[in-house]
Amino acid sequence: MSDEILSRYRDSIDNIDAALVFMLAERFKITQAVGEYKATSKLPPADPGREERQIERLRQLARDAKLDPDFTEKFLRFIIDEVIRHHERIRSGG
């Protein structure tokens, strides 16, 4: 016998996971365009000042949302590192 309440919770989690995947895909489409722009404009793949401002801004958003800011920072750093790898690959022509 299935637990209907648990099933509804899991359905919501599945929907949220799907939304997260699509949001990440959209974010990476934009950062890909940024990487191409940076490469053609001879700009460096990374912008440490912007990264730090973004991390602090998202840490504050996490605090406001009652989410662990350390988790949020780790998650964002993982994404930023991946974006920089993509930008470096674009810059090197690979």
PDB file of N, CA, C and O in Angstrom:
ATOM      1  N   MET A   1       0.849  -1.184   0.000  1.00  0.00           N
ATOM      2  CA  MET A   1       0.000   0.000   0.000  1.00  0.00           C
ATOM      3  C   MET A   1       0.895   1.248   0.000  1.00  0.00           C
ATOM      4  O   MET A   1       1.821   1.360   0.804  1.00  0.00           O
ATOM      5  N   SER A   2       0.613   2.149  -0.883  1.00  0.00           N
ATOM      6  CA  SER A   2       1.431   3.341  -1.057  1.00  0.00           C
ATOM      7  C   SER A   2       0.979   4.445  -0.112  1.00  0.00           C
ATOM      8  O   SER A   2      -0.207   4.577   0.190  1.00  0.00           O
ATOM      9  N   ASP A   3       1.932   5.226   0.343  1.00  0.00           N
ATOM     10  CA  ASP A   3       1.636   6.365   1.209  1.00  0.00           C
ATOM     11  C   ASP A   3       1.391   7.577   0.310  1.00  0.00           C
ATOM     12  O   ASP A   3       2.326   8.069  -0.322  1.00  0.00           O
ATOM     13  N   GLU A   4       0.160   8.060   0.241  1.00  0.00           N
ATOM     14  CA  GLU A   4      -0.226   9.153  -0.660  1.00  0.00           C
ATOM     15  C   GLU A   4       0.476  10.463  -0.328  1.00  0.00           C
ATOM     16  O   GLU A   4       0.850  11.213  -1.230  1.00  0.00           O
ATOM     17  N   ILE A   5       0.655  10.740   0.944  1.00  0.00           N
ATOM     18  CA  ILE A   5       1.328  11.986   1.338  1.00  0.00           C
ATOM     19  C   ILE A   5       2.769  11.955   0.858  1.00  0.00           C
ATOM     20  O   ILE A   5       3.248  12.918   0.260  1.00  0.00           O
ATOM     21  N   LEU A   6       3.460  10.856   1.119  1.00  0.00           N
ATOM     22  CA  LEU A   6       4.851  10.715   0.675  1.00  0.00           C
ATOM     23  C   LEU A   6       4.933  10.791  -0.845  1.00  0.00           C
ATOM     24  O   LEU A   6       5.849  11.405  -1.392  1.00  0.00           O
ATOM     25  N   SER A   7       3.998  10.183  -1.506  1.00  0.00           N
ATOM     26  CA  SER A   7       3.976  10.207  -2.969  1.00  0.00           C
ATOM     27  C   SER A   7       3.830  11.631  -3.498  1.00  0.00           C
ATOM     28  O   SER A   7       4.499  11.994  -4.465  1.00  0.00           O
ATOM     29  N   ARG A   8       2.977  12.437  -2.890  1.00  0.00           N
ATOM     30  CA  ARG A   8       2.801  13.843  -3.300  1.00  0.00           C
ATOM     31  C   ARG A   8       4.078  14.645  -3.057  1.00  0.00           C
ATOM     32  O   ARG A   8       4.480  15.455  -3.892  1.00  0.00           O
ATOM     33  N   TYR A   9       4.708  14.415  -1.911  1.00  0.00           N
ATOM     34  CA  TYR A   9       5.977  15.096  -1.635  1.00  0.00           C
ATOM     35  C   TYR A   9       7.010  14.729  -2.703  1.00  0.00           C
ATOM     36  O   TYR A   9       7.705  15.597  -3.231  1.00  0.00           O
ATOM     37  N   ARG A  10       7.100  13.456  -3.006  1.00  0.00           N
ATOM     38  CA  ARG A  10       8.085  13.012  -3.997  1.00  0.00           C
ATOM     39  C   ARG A  10       7.784  13.560  -5.383  1.00  0.00           C
ATOM     40  O   ARG A  10       8.703  13.894  -6.131  1.00  0.00           O
ATOM     41  N   ASP A  11       6.501  13.656  -5.734  1.00  0.00           N
ATOM     42  CA  ASP A  11       6.143  14.265  -7.017  1.00  0.00           C
ATOM     43  C   ASP A  11       6.618  15.720  -7.070  1.00  0.00           C
ATOM     44  O   ASP A  11       7.134  16.169  -8.093  1.00  0.00           O
ATOM     45  N   SER A  12       6.444  16.447  -5.975  1.00  0.00           N
ATOM     46  CA  SER A  12       6.909  17.837  -5.931  1.00  0.00           C
ATOM     47  C   SER A  12       8.417  17.916  -6.039  1.00  0.00           C
ATOM     48  O   SER A  12       8.946  18.770  -6.751  1.00  0.00           O
ATOM     49  N   ILE A  13       9.117  17.032  -5.338  1.00  0.00           N
ATOM     50  CA  ILE A  13      10.582  16.997  -5.426  1.00  0.00           C
ATOM     51  C   ILE A  13      11.012  16.712  -6.858  1.00  0.00           C
ATOM     52  O   ILE A  13      11.942  17.342  -7.361  1.00  0.00           O
ATOM     53  N   ASP A  14      10.350  15.778  -7.512  1.00  0.00           N
ATOM     54  CA  ASP A  14      10.679  15.460  -8.910  1.00  0.00           C
ATOM     55  C   ASP A  14      10.482  16.678  -9.811  1.00  0.00           C
ATOM     56  O   ASP A  14      11.300  16.939 -10.693  1.00  0.00           O
ATOM     57  N   ASN A  15       9.405  17.417  -9.592  1.00  0.00           N
ATOM     58  CA  ASN A  15       9.150  18.626 -10.388  1.00  0.00           C
ATOM     59  C   ASN A  15      10.218  19.688 -10.135  1.00  0.00           C
ATOM     60  O   ASN A  15      10.688  20.342 -11.066  1.00  0.00           O
ATOM     61  N   ILE A  16      10.592  19.853  -8.881  1.00  0.00           N
ATOM     62  CA  ILE A  16      11.634  20.834  -8.545  1.00  0.00           C
ATOM     63  C   ILE A  16      12.959  20.420  -9.178  1.00  0.00           C
ATOM     64  O   ILE A  16      13.660  21.263  -9.739  1.00  0.00           O
ATOM     65  N   ASP A  17      13.311  19.144  -9.100  1.00  0.00           N
ATOM     66  CA  ASP A  17      14.549  18.658  -9.716  1.00  0.00           C
ATOM     67  C   ASP A  17      14.555  18.929 -11.220  1.00  0.00           C
ATOM     68  O   ASP A  17      15.571  19.347 -11.775  1.00  0.00           O
ATOM     69  N   ALA A  18      13.431  18.694 -11.868  1.00  0.00           N
ATOM     70  CA  ALA A  18      13.344  18.960 -13.306  1.00  0.00           C
ATOM     71  C   ALA A  18      13.536  20.449 -13.581  1.00  0.00           C
ATOM     72  O   ALA A  18      14.244  20.821 -14.516  1.00  0.00           O
ATOM     73  N   ALA A  19      12.914  21.296 -12.778  1.00  0.00           N
ATOM     74  CA  ALA A  19      13.069  22.746 -12.957  1.00  0.00           C
ATOM     75  C   ALA A  19      14.524  23.156 -12.754  1.00  0.00           C
ATOM     76  O   ALA A  19      15.037  23.987 -13.503  1.00  0.00           O
ATOM     77  N   LEU A  20      15.196  22.589 -11.756  1.00  0.00           N
ATOM     78  CA  LEU A  20      16.610  22.901 -11.518  1.00  0.00           C
ATOM     79  C   LEU A  20      17.473  22.534 -12.722  1.00  0.00           C
ATOM     80  O   LEU A  20      18.350  23.299 -13.122  1.00  0.00           O
ATOM     81  N   VAL A  21      17.221  21.366 -13.292  1.00  0.00           N
ATOM     82  CA  VAL A  21      17.997  20.932 -14.459  1.00  0.00           C
ATOM     83  C   VAL A  21      17.793  21.899 -15.618  1.00  0.00           C
ATOM     84  O   VAL A  21      18.758  22.293 -16.273  1.00  0.00           O
ATOM     85  N   PHE A  22      16.558  22.280 -15.874  1.00  0.00           N
ATOM     86  CA  PHE A  22      16.289  23.203 -16.981  1.00  0.00           C
ATOM     87  C   PHE A  22      16.866  24.592 -16.708  1.00  0.00           C
ATOM     88  O   PHE A  22      17.342  25.254 -17.630  1.00  0.00           O
ATOM     89  N   MET A  23      16.827  25.034 -15.457  1.00  0.00           N
ATOM     90  CA  MET A  23      17.416  26.329 -15.109  1.00  0.00           C
ATOM     91  C   MET A  23      18.935  26.294 -15.290  1.00  0.00           C
ATOM     92  O   MET A  23      19.521  27.250 -15.796  1.00  0.00           O
ATOM     93  N   LEU A  24      19.573  25.194 -14.878  1.00  0.00           N
ATOM     94  CA  LEU A  24      21.013  25.071 -15.088  1.00  0.00           C
ATOM     95  C   LEU A  24      21.348  25.044 -16.576  1.00  0.00           C
ATOM     96  O   LEU A  24      22.326  25.656 -17.006  1.00  0.00           O
ATOM     97  N   ALA A  25      20.544  24.342 -17.356  1.00  0.00           N
ATOM     98  CA  ALA A  25      20.783  24.292 -18.803  1.00  0.00           C
ATOM     99  C   ALA A  25      20.687  25.696 -19.402  1.00  0.00           C
ATOM    100  O   ALA A  25      21.509  26.073 -20.237  1.00  0.00           O
ATOM    101  N   GLU A  26      19.709  26.451 -18.986  1.00  0.00           N
ATOM    102  CA  GLU A  26      19.545  27.823 -19.493  1.00  0.00           C
ATOM    103  C   GLU A  26      20.716  28.700 -19.059  1.00  0.00           C
ATOM    104  O   GLU A  26      21.220  29.508 -19.839  1.00  0.00           O
ATOM    105  N   ARG A  27      21.141  28.534 -17.817  1.00  0.00           N
ATOM    106  CA  ARG A  27      22.276  29.310 -17.316  1.00  0.00           C
ATOM    107  C   ARG A  27      23.527  29.003 -18.135  1.00  0.00           C
ATOM    108  O   ARG A  27      24.273  29.912 -18.500  1.00  0.00           O
ATOM    109  N   PHE A  28      23.753  27.720 -18.422  1.00  0.00           N
ATOM    110  CA  PHE A  28      24.942  27.351 -19.187  1.00  0.00           C
ATOM    111  C   PHE A  28      24.860  27.820 -20.641  1.00  0.00           C
ATOM    112  O   PHE A  28      25.894  28.087 -21.254  1.00  0.00           O
ATOM    113  N   LYS A  29      23.667  27.925 -21.199  1.00  0.00           N
ATOM    114  CA  LYS A  29      23.542  28.505 -22.546  1.00  0.00           C
ATOM    115  C   LYS A  29      24.038  29.947 -22.539  1.00  0.00           C
ATOM    116  O   LYS A  29      24.759  30.368 -23.443  1.00  0.00           O
ATOM    117  N   ILE A  30      23.649  30.694 -21.522  1.00  0.00           N
ATOM    118  CA  ILE A  30      24.055  32.096 -21.422  1.00  0.00           C
ATOM    119  C   ILE A  30      25.552  32.201 -21.151  1.00  0.00           C
ATOM    120  O   ILE A  30      26.238  33.009 -21.777  1.00  0.00           O
ATOM    121  N   THR A  31      26.066  31.392 -20.224  1.00  0.00           N
ATOM    122  CA  THR A  31      27.496  31.481 -19.931  1.00  0.00           C
ATOM    123  C   THR A  31      28.339  31.017 -21.115  1.00  0.00           C
ATOM    124  O   THR A  31      29.477  31.460 -21.270  1.00  0.00           O
ATOM    125  N   GLN A  32      27.802  30.139 -21.945  1.00  0.00           N
ATOM    126  CA  GLN A  32      28.496  29.745 -23.177  1.00  0.00           C
ATOM    127  C   GLN A  32      28.635  30.967 -24.098  1.00  0.00           C
ATOM    128  O   GLN A  32      29.695  31.201 -24.678  1.00  0.00           O
ATOM    129  N   ALA A  33      27.562  31.728 -24.222  1.00  0.00           N
ATOM    130  CA  ALA A  33      27.603  32.943 -25.038  1.00  0.00           C
ATOM    131  C   ALA A  33      28.587  33.951 -24.447  1.00  0.00           C
ATOM    132  O   ALA A  33      29.311  34.618 -25.186  1.00  0.00           O
ATOM    133  N   VAL A  34      28.616  34.062 -23.124  1.00  0.00           N
ATOM    134  CA  VAL A  34      29.576  34.957 -22.469  1.00  0.00           C
ATOM    135  C   VAL A  34      30.998  34.495 -22.780  1.00  0.00           C
ATOM    136  O   VAL A  34      31.865  35.318 -23.075  1.00  0.00           O
ATOM    137  N   GLY A  35      31.240  33.198 -22.717  1.00  0.00           N
ATOM    138  CA  GLY A  35      32.567  32.661 -23.008  1.00  0.00           C
ATOM    139  C   GLY A  35      33.003  32.960 -24.430  1.00  0.00           C
ATOM    140  O   GLY A  35      34.161  33.302 -24.669  1.00  0.00           O
ATOM    141  N   GLU A  36      32.084  32.833 -25.373  1.00  0.00           N
ATOM    142  CA  GLU A  36      32.404  33.148 -26.763  1.00  0.00           C
ATOM    143  C   GLU A  36      32.701  34.635 -26.928  1.00  0.00           C
ATOM    144  O   GLU A  36      33.622  35.015 -27.650  1.00  0.00           O
ATOM    145  N   TYR A  37      31.923  35.465 -26.261  1.00  0.00           N
ATOM    146  CA  TYR A  37      32.155  36.916 -26.309  1.00  0.00           C
ATOM    147  C   TYR A  37      33.516  37.262 -25.714  1.00  0.00           C
ATOM    148  O   TYR A  37      34.274  38.044 -26.288  1.00  0.00           O
ATOM    149  N   LYS A  38      33.820  36.670 -24.554  1.00  0.00           N
ATOM    150  CA  LYS A  38      35.109  36.930 -23.918  1.00  0.00           C
ATOM    151  C   LYS A  38      36.265  36.499 -24.822  1.00  0.00           C
ATOM    152  O   LYS A  38      37.276  37.195 -24.919  1.00  0.00           O
ATOM    153  N   ALA A  39      36.113  35.356 -25.478  1.00  0.00           N
ATOM    154  CA  ALA A  39      37.187  34.864 -26.345  1.00  0.00           C
ATOM    155  C   ALA A  39      37.413  35.800 -27.526  1.00  0.00           C
ATOM    156  O   ALA A  39      38.559  36.104 -27.858  1.00  0.00           O
ATOM    157  N   THR A  40      36.339  36.261 -28.164  1.00  0.00           N
ATOM    158  CA  THR A  40      36.495  37.149 -29.320  1.00  0.00           C
ATOM    159  C   THR A  40      36.930  38.549 -28.909  1.00  0.00           C
ATOM    160  O   THR A  40      37.517  39.281 -29.705  1.00  0.00           O
ATOM    161  N   SER A  41      36.640  38.920 -27.666  1.00  0.00           N
ATOM    162  CA  SER A  41      37.021  40.242 -27.164  1.00  0.00           C
ATOM    163  C   SER A  41      38.350  40.218 -26.417  1.00  0.00           C
ATOM    164  O   SER A  41      38.788  41.233 -25.876  1.00  0.00           O
ATOM    165  N   LYS A  42      38.987  39.044 -26.396  1.00  0.00           N
ATOM    166  CA  LYS A  42      40.285  38.883 -25.717  1.00  0.00           C
ATOM    167  C   LYS A  42      40.208  39.204 -24.223  1.00  0.00           C
ATOM    168  O   LYS A  42      41.144  39.757 -23.645  1.00  0.00           O
ATOM    169  N   LEU A  43      39.090  38.852 -23.615  1.00  0.00           N
ATOM    170  CA  LEU A  43      38.914  39.032 -22.175  1.00  0.00           C
ATOM    171  C   LEU A  43      39.282  37.731 -21.462  1.00  0.00           C
ATOM    172  O   LEU A  43      39.138  36.656 -22.046  1.00  0.00           O
ATOM    173  N   PRO A  44      39.753  37.803 -20.214  1.00  0.00           N
ATOM    174  CA  PRO A  44      40.115  36.576 -19.495  1.00  0.00           C
ATOM    175  C   PRO A  44      38.889  35.716 -19.202  1.00  0.00           C
ATOM    176  O   PRO A  44      37.790  36.244 -19.031  1.00  0.00           O
ATOM    177  N   PRO A  45      39.068  34.393 -19.143  1.00  0.00           N
ATOM    178  CA  PRO A  45      37.939  33.494 -18.881  1.00  0.00           C
ATOM    179  C   PRO A  45      37.302  33.708 -17.509  1.00  0.00           C
ATOM    180  O   PRO A  45      36.097  33.511 -17.349  1.00  0.00           O
ATOM    181  N   ALA A  46      38.094  34.108 -16.527  1.00  0.00           N
ATOM    182  CA  ALA A  46      37.573  34.276 -15.163  1.00  0.00           C
ATOM    183  C   ALA A  46      37.556  35.758 -14.786  1.00  0.00           C
ATOM    184  O   ALA A  46      38.356  36.553 -15.280  1.00  0.00           O
ATOM    185  N   ASP A  47      36.632  36.102 -13.905  1.00  0.00           N
ATOM    186  CA  ASP A  47      36.537  37.459 -13.365  1.00  0.00           C
ATOM    187  C   ASP A  47      36.382  37.321 -11.847  1.00  0.00           C
ATOM    188  O   ASP A  47      35.268  37.352 -11.323  1.00  0.00           O
ATOM    189  N   PRO A  48      37.514  37.167 -11.146  1.00  0.00           N
ATOM    190  CA  PRO A  48      37.448  36.892  -9.703  1.00  0.00           C
ATOM    191  C   PRO A  48      36.657  37.931  -8.912  1.00  0.00           C
ATOM    192  O   PRO A  48      35.972  37.571  -7.954  1.00  0.00           O
ATOM    193  N   GLY A  49      36.732  39.205  -9.285  1.00  0.00           N
ATOM    194  CA  GLY A  49      35.973  40.229  -8.563  1.00  0.00           C
ATOM    195  C   GLY A  49      34.480  39.994  -8.666  1.00  0.00           C
ATOM    196  O   GLY A  49      33.768  40.045  -7.664  1.00  0.00           O
ATOM    197  N   ARG A  50      34.004  39.738  -9.876  1.00  0.00           N
ATOM    198  CA  ARG A  50      32.576  39.464 -10.066  1.00  0.00           C
ATOM    199  C   ARG A  50      32.172  38.183  -9.336  1.00  0.00           C
ATOM    200  O   ARG A  50      31.115  38.127  -8.708  1.00  0.00           O
ATOM    201  N   GLU A  51      33.022  37.153  -9.424  1.00  0.00           N
ATOM    202  CA  GLU A  51      32.703  35.887  -8.755  1.00  0.00           C
ATOM    203  C   GLU A  51      32.507  36.103  -7.257  1.00  0.00           C
ATOM    204  O   GLU A  51      31.554  35.594  -6.666  1.00  0.00           O
ATOM    205  N   GLU A  52      33.417  36.865  -6.648  1.00  0.00           N
ATOM    206  CA  GLU A  52      33.298  37.114  -5.209  1.00  0.00           C
ATOM    207  C   GLU A  52      32.041  37.910  -4.881  1.00  0.00           C
ATOM    208  O   GLU A  52      31.367  37.622  -3.892  1.00  0.00           O
ATOM    209  N   ARG A  53      31.717  38.915  -5.704  1.00  0.00           N
ATOM    210  CA  ARG A  53      30.488  39.685  -5.468  1.00  0.00           C
ATOM    211  C   ARG A  53      29.260  38.791  -5.610  1.00  0.00           C
ATOM    212  O   ARG A  53      28.322  38.892  -4.819  1.00  0.00           O
ATOM    213  N   GLN A  54      29.266  37.923  -6.608  1.00  0.00           N
ATOM    214  CA  GLN A  54      28.137  37.010  -6.811  1.00  0.00           C
ATOM    215  C   GLN A  54      27.982  36.054  -5.628  1.00  0.00           C
ATOM    216  O   GLN A  54      26.873  35.804  -5.157  1.00  0.00           O
ATOM    217  N   ILE A  55      29.102  35.529  -5.162  1.00  0.00           N
ATOM    218  CA  ILE A  55      29.039  34.593  -4.042  1.00  0.00           C
ATOM    219  C   ILE A  55      28.484  35.288  -2.801  1.00  0.00           C
ATOM    220  O   ILE A  55      27.626  34.735  -2.114  1.00  0.00           O
ATOM    221  N   GLU A  56      28.961  36.480  -2.513  1.00  0.00           N
ATOM    222  CA  GLU A  56      28.456  37.186  -1.327  1.00  0.00           C
ATOM    223  C   GLU A  56      26.975  37.522  -1.494  1.00  0.00           C
ATOM    224  O   GLU A  56      26.204  37.409  -0.541  1.00  0.00           O
ATOM    225  N   ARG A  57      26.576  37.933  -2.692  1.00  0.00           N
ATOM    226  CA  ARG A  57      25.160  38.236  -2.940  1.00  0.00           C
ATOM    227  C   ARG A  57      24.301  36.986  -2.728  1.00  0.00           C
ATOM    228  O   ARG A  57      23.239  37.058  -2.110  1.00  0.00           O
ATOM    229  N   LEU A  58      24.765  35.835  -3.245  1.00  0.00           N
ATOM    230  CA  LEU A  58      23.984  34.610  -3.100  1.00  0.00           C
ATOM    231  C   LEU A  58      24.026  34.062  -1.676  1.00  0.00           C
ATOM    232  O   LEU A  58      23.066  33.440  -1.221  1.00  0.00           O
ATOM    233  N   ARG A  59      25.135  34.292  -0.970  1.00  0.00           N
ATOM    234  CA  ARG A  59      25.176  33.910   0.446  1.00  0.00           C
ATOM    235  C   ARG A  59      24.104  34.693   1.221  1.00  0.00           C
ATOM    236  O   ARG A  59      23.428  34.139   2.087  1.00  0.00           O
ATOM    237  N   GLN A  60      23.957  35.989   0.898  1.00  0.00           N
ATOM    238  CA  GLN A  60      22.934  36.786   1.580  1.00  0.00           C
ATOM    239  C   GLN A  60      21.536  36.306   1.197  1.00  0.00           C
ATOM    240  O   GLN A  60      20.660  36.205   2.056  1.00  0.00           O
ATOM    241  N   LEU A  61      21.322  36.012  -0.070  1.00  0.00           N
ATOM    242  CA  LEU A  61      20.028  35.458  -0.483  1.00  0.00           C
ATOM    243  C   LEU A  61      19.737  34.157   0.253  1.00  0.00           C
ATOM    244  O   LEU A  61      18.604  33.914   0.670  1.00  0.00           O
ATOM    245  N   ALA A  62      20.763  33.319   0.412  1.00  0.00           N
ATOM    246  CA  ALA A  62      20.590  32.054   1.133  1.00  0.00           C
ATOM    247  C   ALA A  62      20.183  32.325   2.581  1.00  0.00           C
ATOM    248  O   ALA A  62      19.259  31.697   3.098  1.00  0.00           O
ATOM    249  N   ARG A  63      20.871  33.258   3.230  1.00  0.00           N
ATOM    250  CA  ARG A  63      20.497  33.591   4.613  1.00  0.00           C
ATOM    251  C   ARG A  63      19.048  34.065   4.685  1.00  0.00           C
ATOM    252  O   ARG A  63      18.296  33.664   5.573  1.00  0.00           O
ATOM    253  N   ASP A  64      18.667  34.923   3.739  1.00  0.00           N
ATOM    254  CA  ASP A  64      17.293  35.431   3.704  1.00  0.00           C
ATOM    255  C   ASP A  64      16.282  34.301   3.513  1.00  0.00           C
ATOM    256  O   ASP A  64      15.171  34.353   4.041  1.00  0.00           O
ATOM    257  N   ALA A  65      16.680  33.286   2.754  1.00  0.00           N
ATOM    258  CA  ALA A  65      15.787  32.163   2.454  1.00  0.00           C
ATOM    259  C   ALA A  65      15.884  31.039   3.489  1.00  0.00           C
ATOM    260  O   ALA A  65      15.249  29.995   3.343  1.00  0.00           O
ATOM    261  N   LYS A  66      16.694  31.266   4.547  1.00  0.00           N
ATOM    262  CA  LYS A  66      16.897  30.249   5.590  1.00  0.00           C
ATOM    263  C   LYS A  66      17.567  28.993   5.020  1.00  0.00           C
ATOM    264  O   LYS A  66      17.259  27.869   5.418  1.00  0.00           O
ATOM    265  N   LEU A  67      18.489  29.213   4.080  1.00  0.00           N
ATOM    266  CA  LEU A  67      19.271  28.132   3.482  1.00  0.00           C
ATOM    267  C   LEU A  67      20.713  28.308   3.929  1.00  0.00           C
ATOM    268  O   LEU A  67      21.176  29.438   4.089  1.00  0.00           O
ATOM    269  N   ASP A  68      21.411  27.237   4.128  1.00  0.00           N
ATOM    270  CA  ASP A  68      22.798  27.281   4.592  1.00  0.00           C
ATOM    271  C   ASP A  68      23.669  28.016   3.574  1.00  0.00           C
ATOM    272  O   ASP A  68      23.829  27.532   2.454  1.00  0.00           O
ATOM    273  N   PRO A  69      24.239  29.180   3.934  1.00  0.00           N
ATOM    274  CA  PRO A  69      25.062  29.935   2.978  1.00  0.00           C
ATOM    275  C   PRO A  69      26.324  29.183   2.560  1.00  0.00           C
ATOM    276  O   PRO A  69      26.806  29.371   1.443  1.00  0.00           O
ATOM    277  N   ASP A  70      26.869  28.330   3.440  1.00  0.00           N
ATOM    278  CA  ASP A  70      28.054  27.551   3.060  1.00  0.00           C
ATOM    279  C   ASP A  70      27.707  26.560   1.948  1.00  0.00           C
ATOM    280  O   ASP A  70      28.468  26.398   0.995  1.00  0.00           O
ATOM    281  N   PHE A  71      26.560  25.901   2.075  1.00  0.00           N
ATOM    282  CA  PHE A  71      26.105  25.000   1.016  1.00  0.00           C
ATOM    283  C   PHE A  71      25.908  25.774  -0.287  1.00  0.00           C
ATOM    284  O   PHE A  71      26.326  25.329  -1.356  1.00  0.00           O
ATOM    285  N   THR A  72      25.272  26.923  -0.182  1.00  0.00           N
ATOM    286  CA  THR A  72      25.008  27.747  -1.359  1.00  0.00           C
ATOM    287  C   THR A  72      26.310  28.153  -2.038  1.00  0.00           C
ATOM    288  O   THR A  72      26.409  28.121  -3.265  1.00  0.00           O
ATOM    289  N   GLU A  73      27.312  28.536  -1.243  1.00  0.00           N
ATOM    290  CA  GLU A  73      28.599  28.925  -1.811  1.00  0.00           C
ATOM    291  C   GLU A  73      29.279  27.745  -2.499  1.00  0.00           C
ATOM    292  O   GLU A  73      29.820  27.897  -3.595  1.00  0.00           O
ATOM    293  N   LYS A  74      29.259  26.577  -1.871  1.00  0.00           N
ATOM    294  CA  LYS A  74      29.870  25.386  -2.494  1.00  0.00           C
ATOM    295  C   LYS A  74      29.193  25.076  -3.825  1.00  0.00           C
ATOM    296  O   LYS A  74      29.857  24.774  -4.817  1.00  0.00           O
ATOM    297  N   PHE A  75      27.874  25.155  -3.832  1.00  0.00           N
ATOM    298  CA  PHE A  75      27.107  24.884  -5.047  1.00  0.00           C
ATOM    299  C   PHE A  75      27.467  25.891  -6.141  1.00  0.00           C
ATOM    300  O   PHE A  75      27.699  25.510  -7.288  1.00  0.00           O
ATOM    301  N   LEU A  76      27.512  27.172  -5.781  1.00  0.00           N
ATOM    302  CA  LEU A  76      27.833  28.213  -6.759  1.00  0.00           C
ATOM    303  C   LEU A  76      29.271  28.081  -7.243  1.00  0.00           C
ATOM    304  O   LEU A  76      29.528  28.230  -8.437  1.00  0.00           O
ATOM    305  N   ARG A  77      30.210  27.806  -6.348  1.00  0.00           N
ATOM    306  CA  ARG A  77      31.608  27.644  -6.762  1.00  0.00           C
ATOM    307  C   ARG A  77      31.757  26.485  -7.736  1.00  0.00           C
ATOM    308  O   ARG A  77      32.538  26.566  -8.684  1.00  0.00           O
ATOM    309  N   PHE A  78      31.012  25.406  -7.507  1.00  0.00           N
ATOM    310  CA  PHE A  78      31.042  24.264  -8.425  1.00  0.00           C
ATOM    311  C   PHE A  78      30.588  24.716  -9.818  1.00  0.00           C
ATOM    312  O   PHE A  78      31.211  24.360 -10.818  1.00  0.00           O
ATOM    313  N   ILE A  79      29.522  25.488  -9.883  1.00  0.00           N
ATOM    314  CA  ILE A  79      29.013  25.985 -11.163  1.00  0.00           C
ATOM    315  C   ILE A  79      30.009  26.950 -11.795  1.00  0.00           C
ATOM    316  O   ILE A  79      30.290  26.849 -12.990  1.00  0.00           O
ATOM    317  N   ILE A  80      30.546  27.878 -11.015  1.00  0.00           N
ATOM    318  CA  ILE A  80      31.514  28.845 -11.547  1.00  0.00           C
ATOM    319  C   ILE A  80      32.732  28.128 -12.102  1.00  0.00           C
ATOM    320  O   ILE A  80      33.206  28.468 -13.186  1.00  0.00           O
ATOM    321  N   ASP A  81      33.245  27.144 -11.380  1.00  0.00           N
ATOM    322  CA  ASP A  81      34.418  26.397 -11.858  1.00  0.00           C
ATOM    323  C   ASP A  81      34.130  25.721 -13.194  1.00  0.00           C
ATOM    324  O   ASP A  81      34.985  25.698 -14.080  1.00  0.00           O
ATOM    325  N   GLU A  82      32.943  25.179 -13.336  1.00  0.00           N
ATOM    326  CA  GLU A  82      32.562  24.529 -14.593  1.00  0.00           C
ATOM    327  C   GLU A  82      32.463  25.551 -15.720  1.00  0.00           C
ATOM    328  O   GLU A  82      32.906  25.285 -16.837  1.00  0.00           O
ATOM    329  N   VAL A  83      31.891  26.705 -15.440  1.00  0.00           N
ATOM    330  CA  VAL A  83      31.779  27.770 -16.440  1.00  0.00           C
ATOM    331  C   VAL A  83      33.169  28.218 -16.886  1.00  0.00           C
ATOM    332  O   VAL A  83      33.409  28.397 -18.080  1.00  0.00           O
ATOM    333  N   ILE A  84      34.078  28.397 -15.941  1.00  0.00           N
ATOM    334  CA  ILE A  84      35.445  28.815 -16.290  1.00  0.00           C
ATOM    335  C   ILE A  84      36.116  27.767 -17.162  1.00  0.00           C
ATOM    336  O   ILE A  84      36.799  28.111 -18.126  1.00  0.00           O
ATOM    337  N   ARG A  85      35.931  26.492 -16.837  1.00  0.00           N
ATOM    338  CA  ARG A  85      36.482  25.420 -17.697  1.00  0.00           C
ATOM    339  C   ARG A  85      35.938  25.538 -19.115  1.00  0.00           C
ATOM    340  O   ARG A  85      36.684  25.389 -20.082  1.00  0.00           O
ATOM    341  N   HIS A  86      34.645  25.806 -19.242  1.00  0.00           N
ATOM    342  CA  HIS A  86      34.046  25.986 -20.573  1.00  0.00           C
ATOM    343  C   HIS A  86      34.670  27.184 -21.281  1.00  0.00           C
ATOM    344  O   HIS A  86      34.990  27.106 -22.467  1.00  0.00           O
ATOM    345  N   HIS A  87      34.843  28.288 -20.562  1.00  0.00           N
ATOM    346  CA  HIS A  87      35.422  29.494 -21.151  1.00  0.00           C
ATOM    347  C   HIS A  87      36.858  29.254 -21.596  1.00  0.00           C
ATOM    348  O   HIS A  87      37.267  29.719 -22.661  1.00  0.00           O
ATOM    349  N   GLU A  88      37.622  28.534 -20.789  1.00  0.00           N
ATOM    350  CA  GLU A  88      39.000  28.217 -21.168  1.00  0.00           C
ATOM    351  C   GLU A  88      39.042  27.338 -22.412  1.00  0.00           C
ATOM    352  O   GLU A  88      39.902  27.506 -23.276  1.00  0.00           O
ATOM    353  N   ARG A  89      38.111  26.408 -22.492  1.00  0.00           N
ATOM    354  CA  ARG A  89      38.040  25.525 -23.659  1.00  0.00           C
ATOM    355  C   ARG A  89      37.701  26.335 -24.921  1.00  0.00           C
ATOM    356  O   ARG A  89      38.286  26.115 -25.981  1.00  0.00           O
ATOM    357  N   ILE A  90      36.762  27.261 -24.797  1.00  0.00           N
ATOM    358  CA  ILE A  90      36.387  28.118 -25.933  1.00  0.00           C
ATOM    359  C   ILE A  90      37.590  28.947 -26.349  1.00  0.00           C
ATOM    360  O   ILE A  90      37.887  29.072 -27.537  1.00  0.00           O
ATOM    361  N   ARG A  91      38.274  29.510 -25.376  1.00  0.00           N
ATOM    362  CA  ARG A  91      39.428  30.380 -25.646  1.00  0.00           C
ATOM    363  C   ARG A  91      40.540  29.623 -26.363  1.00  0.00           C
ATOM    364  O   ARG A  91      41.225  30.176 -27.224  1.00  0.00           O
ATOM    365  N   SER A  92      40.714  28.344 -25.999  1.00  0.00           N
ATOM    366  CA  SER A  92      41.790  27.549 -26.606  1.00  0.00           C
ATOM    367  C   SER A  92      41.357  26.923 -27.931  1.00  0.00           C
ATOM    368  O   SER A  92      42.139  26.243 -28.596  1.00  0.00           O
ATOM    369  N   GLY A  93      40.094  27.164 -28.303  1.00  0.00           N
ATOM    370  CA  GLY A  93      39.603  26.627 -29.573  1.00  0.00           C
ATOM    371  C   GLY A  93      39.149  25.185 -29.498  1.00  0.00           C
ATOM    372  O   GLY A  93      38.931  24.548 -30.528  1.00  0.00           O
ATOM    373  N   GLY A  94      39.005  24.662 -28.288  1.00  0.00           N
ATOM    374  CA  GLY A  94      38.622  23.264 -28.129  1.00  0.00           C
ATOM    375  C   GLY A  94      37.225  23.138 -27.786  1.00  0.00           C
ATOM    376  O   GLY A  94      36.729  22.024 -27.613  1.00  0.00           O
TER     377      GLY A  94
END
